[in-house]
């Protein structure tokens, strides 16, 4: 049976490279089938001509290296903690150096402006790693009255994800990275004479790490070669977003400007646990104190087909929501997707109708997110089970 996973993105266009930043690693994987996307002003491999099913199972069973467009911003200075307490809806002062935290920036109206990971490198120095969106302008616009400096460290990000990632990182750092580095730990490590920043985080729901170069002082080619030399014995391959996208949806990981945006509060997006309403003075607090706390972003499982972004969800003949992102899940052997419902309601466990691009209507079940591993035992390293390959 042929895989229902799409092999390449649709609606591709030619675009000038001058306004966006090409990856220093690009030449290592580019080929005639490479399709690039843009996020945070950076190109990334949306598809590299590989079989996404093969890459998916490499991610689940071995390890995959991804060249991602995430962009760190450095925020530092005497007032950095009070400034970040203003920007983010989660407490910042309690974050210890060498630790990281998922943090959301809200608009004054309570909408999600940006989500990402905040790293504390030192007492007065942080990195915030953004997905897509205009973060620098937002930080500058709200920095009046704070003694802070906002700068671009020109760090490029690689992710090594999958059950073999810990062994690869141990080999790449001569044993410096091991079991003692816990989920959301971070710090500087030596990679064959090059000092780079590493966090035990990722965008796949798998055990994994992110590797942040040190701007122009990093020899990116030497770092790439060193990582692949370390990964050779552990089955590591390069992968594009085609595999990462499947796995992030299975894991319930949301994408800024795709699944969430300023029209949704964190509560509507199911992210209320990351909002500390009793923390005074953050942007959007007043609006969120008065907001509806019910969730409007849920999952759907469609056994007979893979949904697509923009598909309608129909209840009693009426469109009640739209799919934001979707995939065919090899793990569940079913189509899955996120749905932004028009209004909150008691829909989990209900069977609704998916209206496909062709106008067909198929049954789908509404579920809570994520689709499995809600306790995050896989990325935490609690569950080291290697899944059986299916299909």
Secondary structure, 3 states (H helix, E strand, C coil): CCCCCCCCCCCCCCCCCCCCECCCCHHHCCCCCCEEEEECCEEEEEECCCCHHHHHHHHHHCEEEEEECCEEEEEECCCHHHHHHHHECCCCCCCCCCEEEEEEEECCCCEEEEEEEEEEEECCEEEEEECCCCHHHHHHHCCCCCCCEEECCCCCEEEEECCCHHHHHHHHCCCCCCCCCCCCEEEEEEECCEEEEEECCCCCCCCEEEEECCHHHCCHHHHHHHHHHHHHHHCEEEECHHHHHHHHHHCCCCCECCCECCCCECCCCCCHHHCCCCCCCCCCHHHHHCCCCCCCEEEEEECCCCCCCCCEEEECCEEEEEEEEEEEECCCCEEEEEEEECCCCCCCCCEEEEECCCCCEEEEEEECCCCCCCCCHHHHCCCCCCCCCCC
